[in-house]
Amino acid sequence: MLNTILLIISITLMYSTPLVFGALGGMISERSGVINIGIEGMMGVGAATGVAVAYHTGNPWLGFLTAGLAGGLIALLHAIASIEALADQTVSGIAINLLGAGLAYFIARQVFGAINTPTVPRKLPKIFGGHVGNKYLNYLNVDVTVIIALVIAIFCWFIFSKTTWGLRVKAVGEHPAAADTLGISVKKIRYICVVISGVLAGFGGASVTLAIISNFTPTAISGQGFIALAAVIFGKWKPQGVYGACLLFGFAQAIAIILGGSSFNISSQIVSMLPYVITIIILILFVGKSVAPKADGEPYQKGQR
């Protein structure tokens, strides 16, 4: 029984981690007033870039960092369209998702000659690594990205709760005109937040291909970006709430995996649908109760009132 519980915890942490990266990125962007539904595309680019770099250098950490850089560069396009050109942020996000998927396939084909890439020589390390003497700790064998995601979540909480910069970001997301009159650069803060969201999304993609699996496939990133956005809403745009929401979605994935490998006669299609069904149910129940930043999705020009 204890083994099963530890296994569920391990799977929950493993599958929630990419969501944590993506959701924190989405939260940071939306806190500044820019909707970023392009998280899925940024995760895809990060996933492919991370594998390409890790495969040819043999260094998964370099691949992980490069994945964040790639996600940040794609996010910069969204920032330019949304902040500079005052484009519709939803339309721009959709375009980023399409562009991101295309770029991910392009990177894989150019580097490996196929969309399905070879296995990387080394994956990101695991905590305990399955080599400790305690058999129970071996069941709680999670990726190091779990710790990185937790540290970033705590750091985000500290920034938004305890620092002046966090207050400025929230001011820009709530009342950009008022923030502007106080000398806060709305454009600068929004640019920074959107690019950071892309970097985190890139980390999320790499945590899938360099930690959970060891290569890039067309289905490596399949809906995680959209589930991450659901976690932002469910978590009420707060780091601690977003992290908890991601754990819930990761738990749903763990239950799906456990049920899929159990002796229960449950259709594999139904089991695979479970995380997405739970996402829809949560959105239906909570989307009306969560209040987004007031200026979320609204373009702003200096001097606008």
Secondary structure, DSSP 8 states (H G I E B T S, - for coil): -HHHHHHHHHHHHHHHHHHHHHHHHHHHHHHTT---TTHHHHHHHHHHHHHHHHHHHS-HHHHHHHHHHHHHHHHHHHHIIIIIS---HHHHHHHHHHHHHHHHHHHHHHHHSSSS----S----BSSTT-SS-HHHHHS--BHHHHHHHHHHHHHHHHHHH-HHHHHHHHHHH-HHHHHHTT--HHHHHHHHHHHHHHHHHHHHHHIIIIISSS--TTSSSSHHHHHHHHHHHTTT-HHHHHHHHHHHHHHHHHHHHHHTSSS---HHHHHHHHHHHHHHHHHHHTTT----TTTT----TT--
